Every structure is written in C-alpha cells, then in structure tokens.
Amino acid sequence: MRSHRTGIILGMTALAIAVRVLPYVFARFGLISVNDFSMSLLSVAPIGAMCLFGGARHSNRWIGVGIPAAAWFATNLLIGQIMSDLEFYSMFRDQGVVMLGFLVTAALGATIPEKAPVWRIATTALVAELAFFVLTNFGVWAMTNWYPHTAAGLLGCYTAGLAFLIRGLVGMGVWGSLLFGVLAYVEKTAPSVATSKSV
C-alpha cells in the first residue's frame, strides 16, 4: 500500500514543478522580468525542504530523496527549454555541486528522530540550508570565472550569495513547516498512518 508519506512527497513534487516553472512561462511571454523575479522571495522553491523531509520521514531514502531530485532535474530541463537557454538553466557546470547539496540535506534529514520536537527539526533545517549555501557557492567560485580564484574572490562569491541564502532559509522554513506539519496532522487524525511507513 502506498504510504501517506509518499503521497505527501508526490503532492509537493507537483507543487514544486508549478512553483519553479510558471514564473518562467510568464517571463517568456513578457508578463514579468525573470531577473526581478529570481531575486525576490517569491522565487523560493520547496526542493530543499522536500529532500530534508524525504530523508527524515520516508522509510525508503531513495524514494524520499529521488522524487524531489528528479523534480529538480526535470524542471531545470523544462526551464531551459522555456527560456531557450539549456546551457545556463539546465546544464550549468555547478549542477553536480547543487545535487551534492541536496544529498547532504537529505542525509541531515535522516538524523531527525521520528518523534523529534520542533526545535530539533528547525535546527537541522538551518544547518542543512547553511551547508547547501556553503557548498553551492563554493561550486560557483571554483567552477566558473565569475569571481577571481582567490580568497577575496571566494569571499565576494559568498557575499553575493547572501540574497540566495535568505531565500533558501525562507523556503526551508515555509515549505518545511508545511511538509512536517501536514504529516503531523495526518498522523494525528489517522493514527494508523503513524505506524505505517510502507511504500
């Protein structure tokens, strides 16, 4: 029997695809500026929170992490097609580091106990988002020519990335609260779910 946890992840995957792709559709038709949107809090996506949740609450870690990772990869390809720039949006050279960041997020999620208090989940989410920020910005610095390959260049890369960190923290807070909150509500109203983690 398919578990409620898989259902929650699948539902959030559909939402993640919409959240990530629709703004680029609007931008393609000139309804919004993609540059303005990409720097706004509206651009936060649930992928990181989904990886944390999948690592923490799904018995099959491959499914728990694989579904959001597949959503991230698929939407990258779709966005690249929409924007007619696969190289920048879909095949950018630091994408492997981004995937590593998601795997680290999932691994940290796996350390969250089943009955963990809210503060424990929140602390792990914060550490995961900070780790993702450190890894991905290092990847941008190391794999592109956007910043000098010096200590000053690395500092400049991290400084420029602070806006992305803020959006990442907001996304993790909002979507993480939704994911863990929905599961807690479902398991409270249907106690049998709490004892079933089968896929």
N, C-alpha and C positions, 0 to 999 in steps of 0.2 A: 504493500500500500504506500502510495506517495505521501510523504510526511508534510505536515503544515510548514515545516521549516523550509523545505524545498519550494513549496508553493509561495511562501513569502519572498524567497530569493528570486523566483521566476517573475513574480509580480513587480518587484523592484527593478528587475532587469528591463522589463518593458518600459517602466517609468524612466529608467536611466537612458535608454535609447531616445526617448522623446525629449528629455531634458537636454541631452547633448546635441541632437541633430536638428531639431526645429529652429533654433536661432540661426543656424547656417542656411537653412532653407529661406528664412526671412531675409537674411543678408544677401543671398543670391538674387532675390527679387528686389533688392534695394530698399526694403522696408526698415532695416536697421543697419547700423555700421558694425561690422564684425569686430573691429578694433575696440570700439567703445564697449561693446557687449563683453568681449573677452576679458576686459579689465574691471568688470562690475561684479558685485556679489551675486547677481542673477545667474552667473555662469557656473556656479558651484554644481558639481555632479556627484551622484551617490556611489561612484565606483569604489572609492577607498573604504567607505563605511560598509559597503557590501562585502568587501574582502575581509574586513575585520569581523563582521557578523558571520560570514561563511566559515572562517577559521574557528570562531568561538562556539558556534551553535549547530553546526552540521556534522553528523557522525562521519560522513564521507567527505574528507577535506578536499578531495579532487573535485567533487561536485560543488561543494561550498565555495571554492575559490575559482574553479574552472568556468562557472557560469558568468560571474562578473568580469573575469578576464576576457572571456570570449566576447562579451558585450562591448568592452573597451576596444578590443581589436577590430570588431566589426564596425563599430561607429566611427573609428578612425578612418577606415576604408571608405565608408559612406560619406563622411565629411569631405574627404579628399576628392571624391567624385563630384560632390555638390559644388565645391569651390574650385574645381578644375586644377587642383594642385596636389597630386598624390605625394610628391616628394616631400613637401613641407608638412602637410596634415597627416599623412598616413605612414610615410617611410622615413621620418626624421631619424637621424643617426643615433639619438639617445633613447630610442624607444625600448631597447633592451634594458636600460637602467630603470626606466619607468616600470617595466614589468617586474624587475627585481624589487622595486619599492613596494609594489602590490603584494609580492610574495612575502616580504618582510612584515607587511601589515597583517597578512593572514596568519603568519607564524606567531606574531604577538597576540593576535586574537585567540589562538589556540591555548594560550596561557591563562585565559579568563575562566575561572571556575564556573560550573553550571549555575550555582546559586550565588554568584558574585554580587556584592552590593553595588549601587550606582556609582559610588566614588571609585571603585576598582575598575569598572568598565570605562569611566571617564578618563582616569589616569592612563590606562593602556591606550585609549584612543589618542590622547595627547602625545604620548611617546611615539605611537605609530605615525602620526602626522608629522612630527618633528623629524623622525628618521626618514620618511619619504622626502621631505624638504631637503635634508642634507644630501641624500643620495642623488636625487634628480638634478639638483643644482650643480653638484659636483660633476655629474654627467655632462651637463650643458657646457660647463667650463672646460672639461677635459676633451670633449669630442667635437667642439665647434671652434671657430675663430672669432666668436663674438666678443670674447674677453681675452686680454693678454694672459699667457700661461705663466703667470707669476702669482706671488702671494697677494699682491694688490689686486690683480685681476680676479682671483678667486673671491676675495672679499667683496669686490664690486658685483660679482655674479650673485652672491648671497644677498647683498643689499638690494639689488634689483628684484630679487625673487621674493622679497618680503610681502609684496602685494598678493602673490600667489599663495604664500603661507597663510595669510589671513583668510583668503577664500577657502583654502583647504580646511582650516580649523572650523570655519562656519559650516562647510559642507559635512565634515565629520560629525559636528555637533547636531546639526539638524537631521541629517539622514540616519545617523547612528541612533539618535533618540527615537526616530520613527521605527527603525528596524527592531531594536531591542524592546521598545515599548509595545509594538504590535504583537510580538511574540509573547511577551509577558501577559498581555491582555488575553490573548487567545488561550494560553495555557491556564490562566486563572479562571476563565469562563468555561473551558472544556478541559478539566483536569486530566482526562485520559491522554491528551496530547503531550502532556509533560513527561509521560513515561514512554512515549513512542518517538524514536528518532530514526526509524527505518525510512528508507527512500522508497 
